[in-house]
Amino acid sequence: MDLIELRVAATVLSLTVFLGILAWAYAGPQRRRFEDDADIPFLEDQPPGARHARAAAHRPAVSLRVPPHATGRKGQP
């Protein structure tokens, strides 16, 4: 096997891995989870009544708010 065949094999393998990851990301439960995770930054900006029903139903179990002592602000809620 010479260098050109090795490069071709590496390119084909890389393309196959990329397409496999792409298929995994857009298949079934992963797609829904990634869409829900993509909405997380916007959940705090919307009033409670305007949240998307699916995003509101899948809130993270932990708080995403940064405590005041971590930001260096004093006396602000």
N, C-alpha and C positions, 0 to 999 in steps of 0.2 A: 504494500500500500504506500503510495507516494504522498507527498504533502497536499496535492490538490484533492485527492480522494478523502484525505483526513479532514480537510476544510469543508468539503461538501457534506461529509457525514456529520460534522459538528453543526453545520447550518441546518440540516434536516432535523437533527435531534433538538436543537434550540427551538425551531419552529413548532415541532410536535409538543414540546413542553409548554410553550406559550399558548398554543391552542387548547391544550388540556386545562391549563389554569383558567383560561377565558371561559371554557365550557363549564368548569366547576363553579366559577363566580356567578354565572348567570343561570344556574340550574336551581330549581326548587327552593328549598329553605334558605340557602345562602343569599339568593337574590333579595328575598324579603328582608332578611336581617340587615344586609348592607343598605337597603333603602331606608330602613328604620334608623340605622346608625347615621346615615347622611342627614337626617332631620334633626339630630340632637342639638347642633349649634343654634337652630332657629326656635327651639321650644320655649326658651326664656323670653324671646322678643315678642311673642304673640300673647294677647290676652287669653285667659283660661278658656273662654267660650269659643275661641276661634281655632283651637288646636285641631289638627286632623285626628279623626277618631282612632285610626290604627296607631298613630304615633303616641297618642295619649294613653292607649291601652298597654303599650310596651315601654313604659318609663323605666329608666335604669333604677336598680335597687339602691344605688348610692347617690348622695347629693353631688351635683355638679357645680355648686356654688363655691367660690373661693372664700375662705374665712378672712375677715378684715385684717387680722394680724399678718397674713401671708402677703398682702398687697402693700403693706406699709402705711395704710390710711388709719388714722386714729379718730374715733368718735363718730364714724359714719356707719350707718347700717348696711 
